Amino acid sequence: MELDLFTCIILVFFGLISSFINATVGGGGLISLPALLSLGLPPSTAIATNKLAATMGNLTSTLTFFKAGKVDVKLMGPIVPFVFAFSMLGAFTVHLLDSEILKPLIIIMLVVVLVYTLLNKNWGSVEDRKAINWKTGTLFFGGLILLGFYDGFFGPGTGSFMIFAFLLMGFDFLQAAGNAKLLNFTSNISALIMFIFLGEVLFLYGIIMGISMMIGAFIGTKFALKRGTTFVRILFIVMTVVLIAKNTYDYFFG
């Protein structure tokens, strides 16, 4: 693929915007992936290249959340290897099965997330962690592992679903975003390794967009940390609505 000034502007501009949003509540792929497709990349190459750029952006926001004390390393330590393995499995499985079969289920899940968040107006404002016993721990960790597989297999809404899982366990929005970002980075880099192995990544485009995503992710994370949980809650609701609209449109008209 040729690289001209217009292409560079598209990669940088949409990389900045998507990573600013993705840094806190996920959903940035709704912006970056269509941008890559608009440049004429085949869908499989666009998805793989987006994973490279997103991995770079997610690394930046993960480190920023970590430095701010919003990542529970002790809790995340045991789950990271499983998310890594299942995301790679998901990226491989997408070559065997049609990811379109998940679309109706994803729309339903996103609606549930939105309704639950709207009904619980103070949810995620303050930390109120639930005790983790074998039952809640199995559901919590099992759910996150499945989301790792989902990110490698399909992807849209992964960040939002991961944040929702942490909110259910009593984390506030900033802590939920920080921990979810670590797992999202893990699932991204795992899927990326598989896509590189399959020869799908366009490195030049991915690195250029990735550098802009690193800048956007840093700005977005700092902005969220400064504005607090209320800002992240509002952005979370907005992006969930957008995800529902986008997935519904793609399912019926795409």
C-alpha positions as CSV (number, residue, x, y, z in Angstrom):
1,M,0.0,0.0,0.0
2,E,1.3,3.5,-0.9
3,L,1.7,6.1,1.9
4,D,0.9,9.7,1.0
5,L,0.2,12.8,3.0
6,F,-3.6,12.3,3.0
7,T,-3.2,8.7,4.3
8,C,-0.9,9.9,7.0
9,I,-3.4,12.6,8.1
10,I,-6.2,10.0,8.2
11,L,-4.1,7.6,10.3
12,V,-2.9,10.2,12.7
13,F,-6.2,12.1,13.1
14,F,-8.5,9.1,13.6
15,G,-5.8,7.4,15.8
16,L,-5.8,10.4,18.2
17,I,-9.6,10.5,18.4
18,S,-10.2,6.8,18.8
19,S,-7.5,6.3,21.4
20,F,-8.7,9.3,23.5
21,I,-12.1,7.6,23.9
22,N,-10.7,4.0,24.0
23,A,-8.3,4.9,26.8
24,T,-11.1,5.2,29.3
25,V,-14.2,3.3,28.3
26,G,-13.3,1.4,25.1
27,G,-15.1,1.5,21.8
28,G,-12.3,3.3,20.0
29,G,-12.3,0.6,17.3
30,L,-15.6,2.1,16.0
31,I,-13.5,5.0,14.8
32,S,-10.1,3.5,13.9
33,L,-11.3,0.4,12.1
34,P,-13.6,2.3,9.6
35,A,-10.7,4.8,9.1
36,L,-8.4,1.9,8.0
37,L,-11.1,0.4,5.8
38,S,-11.7,3.8,4.1
39,L,-8.0,3.6,3.0
40,G,-8.8,0.5,0.9
41,L,-7.4,-2.1,3.2
42,P,-9.1,-5.6,3.0
43,P,-11.2,-6.3,6.2
44,S,-8.8,-8.9,7.5
45,T,-5.8,-6.6,7.1
46,A,-7.6,-3.7,8.5
47,I,-8.6,-5.7,11.6
48,A,-5.1,-7.0,12.1
49,T,-3.5,-3.6,11.5
50,N,-5.9,-2.0,14.0
51,K,-4.8,-4.5,16.6
52,L,-1.2,-3.3,16.2
53,A,-2.2,0.3,16.6
54,A,-4.6,-0.4,19.5
55,T,-2.0,-2.5,21.3
56,M,0.4,0.5,21.3
57,G,-2.4,2.8,22.5
58,N,-3.6,0.4,25.2
59,L,0.0,0.0,26.5
60,T,0.2,3.8,27.1
61,S,-3.1,4.0,28.9
62,T,-2.4,0.9,30.9
63,L,0.9,2.3,32.1
64,T,-0.7,5.7,32.9
65,F,-3.5,4.0,35.0
66,F,-0.8,1.8,36.7
67,K,1.2,4.9,37.7
68,A,-2.0,6.4,39.1
69,G,-2.6,3.4,41.3
70,K,-5.7,2.3,39.4
71,V,-4.5,-1.2,38.4
72,D,-4.8,-4.1,41.0
73,V,-1.7,-6.1,40.0
74,K,-2.3,-8.7,42.6
75,L,-5.8,-9.4,41.4
76,M,-4.9,-9.2,37.7
77,G,-1.8,-11.4,37.9
78,P,-3.5,-14.8,37.8
79,I,-6.0,-13.8,35.1
80,V,-3.6,-12.2,32.6
81,P,-2.1,-15.5,31.2
82,F,-5.6,-17.0,30.6
83,V,-6.8,-13.8,28.9
84,F,-3.7,-13.9,26.7
85,A,-4.2,-17.6,25.8
86,F,-7.9,-17.4,25.1
87,S,-7.5,-14.2,23.0
88,M,-5.0,-16.0,20.8
89,L,-7.3,-18.9,20.5
90,G,-10.1,-16.5,19.5
91,A,-7.9,-14.9,16.8
92,F,-7.2,-18.3,15.4
93,T,-10.9,-19.4,15.6
94,V,-12.1,-16.4,13.6
95,H,-10.4,-18.1,10.5
96,L,-12.5,-21.2,11.1
97,L,-15.9,-19.7,12.0
98,D,-17.9,-16.7,10.9
99,S,-17.8,-14.0,13.6
100,E,-21.2,-12.7,12.3
101,I,-22.9,-15.3,14.4
102,L,-22.2,-13.3,17.5
103,K,-23.8,-10.0,16.4
104,P,-27.3,-10.6,17.8
105,L,-26.0,-11.7,21.2
106,I,-23.6,-8.7,21.4
107,I,-26.5,-6.3,20.8
108,I,-28.5,-7.9,23.6
109,M,-25.6,-7.8,26.0
110,L,-24.9,-4.2,25.3
111,V,-28.5,-3.2,25.9
112,V,-28.3,-5.0,29.2
113,V,-25.2,-3.2,30.2
114,L,-26.8,0.2,29.2
115,V,-30.0,-0.4,31.1
116,Y,-28.2,-1.7,34.2
117,T,-25.9,1.3,34.3
118,L,-28.7,3.8,33.8
119,L,-30.9,2.3,36.5
120,N,-28.0,2.3,39.1
121,K,-27.3,6.0,39.0
122,N,-24.6,6.0,41.8
123,W,-23.1,2.8,40.5
124,G,-19.3,3.1,40.1
125,S,-19.1,6.5,41.9
126,V,-17.3,5.0,44.9
127,E,-15.5,1.8,45.6
128,D,-17.6,-1.0,47.2
129,R,-15.7,-4.2,46.4
130,K,-17.6,-7.5,46.8
131,A,-16.0,-10.4,48.6
132,I,-14.7,-12.9,46.1
133,N,-15.6,-16.5,47.0
134,W,-15.4,-19.6,44.8
135,K,-18.8,-18.9,43.1
136,T,-18.3,-15.2,42.4
137,G,-14.6,-15.7,41.6
138,T,-15.5,-18.4,39.0
139,L,-18.1,-16.2,37.4
140,F,-15.9,-13.1,37.5
141,F,-12.6,-14.7,36.2
142,G,-14.5,-17.0,33.8
143,G,-16.3,-14.0,32.3
144,L,-13.1,-12.1,31.8
145,I,-11.4,-15.1,30.2
146,L,-14.3,-15.5,27.8
147,L,-14.0,-11.7,27.0
148,G,-10.4,-12.4,26.1
149,F,-11.5,-15.0,23.6
150,Y,-14.2,-12.6,22.3
151,D,-11.7,-9.8,21.7
152,G,-9.5,-12.1,19.6
153,F,-12.5,-13.5,17.8
154,F,-14.7,-10.4,17.2
155,G,-13.9,-7.5,19.4
156,P,-16.4,-4.6,19.4
157,G,-17.3,-3.6,22.9
158,T,-14.7,-5.6,24.7
159,G,-13.5,-2.7,26.8
160,S,-17.0,-1.8,27.8
161,F,-17.8,-5.4,28.8
162,M,-14.6,-5.7,30.8
163,I,-15.4,-2.4,32.7
164,F,-18.9,-3.7,33.4
165,A,-17.5,-6.9,34.9
166,F,-15.3,-4.9,37.3
167,L,-18.2,-2.6,38.2
168,L,-20.3,-5.6,39.1
169,M,-17.5,-6.5,41.6
170,G,-17.7,-3.1,43.3
171,F,-14.9,-1.2,41.6
172,D,-15.4,2.4,40.9
173,F,-15.3,3.6,37.2
174,L,-11.7,4.6,37.3
175,Q,-10.5,1.4,38.9
176,A,-12.6,-0.6,36.6
177,A,-11.2,1.3,33.6
178,G,-7.6,0.8,34.8
179,N,-7.9,-3.0,35.3
180,A,-9.9,-3.5,32.2
181,K,-7.3,-1.6,30.2
182,L,-4.6,-4.0,31.4
183,L,-6.7,-7.0,30.3
184,N,-7.6,-5.3,27.0
185,F,-3.9,-4.7,26.3
186,T,-3.2,-8.4,27.0
187,S,-6.0,-9.6,24.7
188,N,-4.9,-7.1,22.0
189,I,-1.2,-8.1,22.0
190,S,-2.1,-11.8,22.0
191,A,-4.4,-11.5,19.0
192,L,-1.8,-9.3,17.3
193,I,0.8,-12.1,17.6
194,M,-1.6,-14.5,15.9
195,F,-2.3,-12.0,13.2
196,I,1.4,-11.4,12.6
197,F,1.9,-15.1,12.3
198,L,-0.9,-15.3,9.8
199,G,0.7,-12.4,7.8
200,E,-2.3,-10.0,8.1
201,V,-0.6,-6.9,9.6
202,L,0.3,-3.8,7.5
203,F,3.1,-2.6,9.8
204,L,3.7,0.9,8.2
205,Y,0.1,1.9,8.7
206,G,-0.2,0.3,12.1
207,I,2.9,1.9,13.5
208,I,1.9,5.4,12.3
209,M,-1.6,5.1,13.7
210,G,-0.2,3.4,16.8
211,I,2.1,6.4,17.6
212,S,-0.8,8.8,17.3
213,M,-2.9,6.4,19.5
214,M,-0.2,6.5,22.2
215,I,-0.5,10.2,22.3
216,G,-4.3,10.2,22.3
217,A,-4.3,7.4,25.0
218,F,-2.0,9.4,27.3
219,I,-4.2,12.6,26.9
220,G,-7.4,10.7,27.3
221,T,-6.3,8.8,30.4
222,K,-4.9,11.9,32.1
223,F,-8.2,13.7,31.3
224,A,-10.2,10.9,32.8
225,L,-8.1,10.8,36.0
226,K,-8.5,14.5,36.4
227,R,-12.2,14.6,35.7
228,G,-13.0,11.6,37.9
229,T,-15.7,8.9,37.9
230,T,-18.6,11.0,36.9
231,F,-17.0,11.9,33.6
232,V,-16.0,8.3,32.9
233,R,-19.6,7.1,33.7
234,I,-21.1,9.6,31.2
235,L,-18.6,8.6,28.5
236,F,-19.2,5.0,29.2
237,I,-23.0,5.4,28.7
238,V,-22.5,7.4,25.5
239,M,-20.1,4.9,24.0
240,T,-22.4,2.0,25.0
241,V,-25.3,3.7,23.1
242,V,-23.0,4.2,20.1
243,L,-21.9,0.5,20.2
244,I,-25.6,-0.6,20.3
245,A,-26.4,1.7,17.3
246,K,-23.4,0.6,15.3
247,N,-23.9,-3.1,15.9
248,T,-27.6,-2.9,15.2
249,Y,-27.1,-1.1,12.0
250,D,-24.4,-3.5,10.8
251,Y,-26.6,-6.5,11.7
252,F,-29.7,-5.3,9.8
253,F,-28.2,-3.2,7.0
254,G,-24.5,-4.1,6.9
